[in-house]
Amino acid sequence: MSFLENNQNKYFAILGKNPSQGARSPKLWNRVLKKLKRKERMIPIDIKKNELLKTLKKLNADKNFLGGCIAVPYKESICKILKKNIPKNILKHQSINCVFRNKSGSLTGCNTDGLGAIFSLKKNTNLKKKKILVMGLGGTGKAISASLKDFGCKNVFLTNRSPKKKNFSNIVNFKFLKWEIATSDLNNFDVIINATSAGFLNKSKTPISEKKLKFVKNKFFFDIIYQPRITRLLKITKKNNKVLNGELMNLMQAVFAFSIVTKVRDKRKIFKLMSK
């Protein structure tokens, strides 16, 4: 059974807890699909945590489902579910944000969050020889850390509120710092990346205390959140620092994901159409 009313239609989807509540990807993807005169469309599919495995099995069996995107909080969970079909070089990073059919027709995946983040950061700052802190090792934080490694950044430090994710630092060969130590004085770093969800659901929230943030100067803050465009974190830090939100990162991860899933190779054209 297809998630579309007319199960003869092939389609893409964004999978998450509640992407129907304003996810950006359907709007971006459908804009390009229409311009390319393709019949497929992207739809949001809200999934409860206890129905995730059942839903993935249903989608895998539905040959009209061609793939799509994964939203929070399932980037790591879906990676585990599809692990038998995911190449080892992607699987080791423990997170995927898009799914598509492999040559045998089964669902597999990869992650374009890190590519989007690097593209956005390169446009706004010089990453080489900078001391970088990544706060948060959820699916997106892991992807960004892996891409920083691939980009050649060496002086990178990772932190997470729960020390359970400390082992990921061994995969990318970056040093893990306890949350309290890493955030005690952000002046120790040149680039601070907020890969947590603090400031997204609760717009008045910051990943660390506002009192500490007010003492940070001449740094570069990158918040992966794009809704709202100016989070509380950026509002406080922009007075004494350079800041960047996640809007361009989100757009570029969508460009890369669209190209991979739909096999439309002209990324410049995808970018131009999505940017309108």
CORKA-V313001 format. One record per helix or strand. SS is the DSSP state (A for helix, B for strand). FROM is the first residue (numbers start at 1). TO is the last residue. If there is no record, write none. Layout:
BEGIN
[[SS/FROM/TO] [SS/FROM/TO]]
END
This chain:
BEGIN
[[B/11/16] [A/19/21] [A/25/35] [B/41/46] [A/49/61] [B/65/70] [A/75/81] [A/83/85] [A/88/91] [B/98/101] [B/107/110] [A/113/124] [B/132/135] [A/139/151] [B/156/160] [A/163/172] [B/175/178] [A/179/182] [A/186/188] [B/191/194] [A/210/213] [B/220/223] [A/232/237] [B/242/244] [A/247/262] [A/267/275]]
END
